[in-house]
């Protein structure tokens, strides 16, 4: 004689915690635009692409610079060999010159 076996019930799942949202619609409407500020603002429209040569590997890559900022200096990794390149930007009469050196 065969006996029937009952199937085991799956273990209960732990309850999820509620996310910290305002409880009422009125609280949602009180939120301001400042509460949703993006960490990285969108790029400026007047930025320009300039081609530079990596002082390590000799390959060319493009960087974006702001022609409105006189004497800016920044470090950017080479897009080919990934080494840090020190960039010095010179803007004279609307002409942009970027000097690349080992960082």
PyMOL commands that set and color helices and strands:
alter all, ss='L'
color gray80, all
select helices_A, chain A and resi 25-29+33-36
alter helices_A, ss='H'
color red, helices_A
select strands_A, chain A and resi 47-53+60-66+73-77+84-92+95-102
alter strands_A, ss='S'
color yellow, strands_A
deselect
rebuild
show_as cartoon
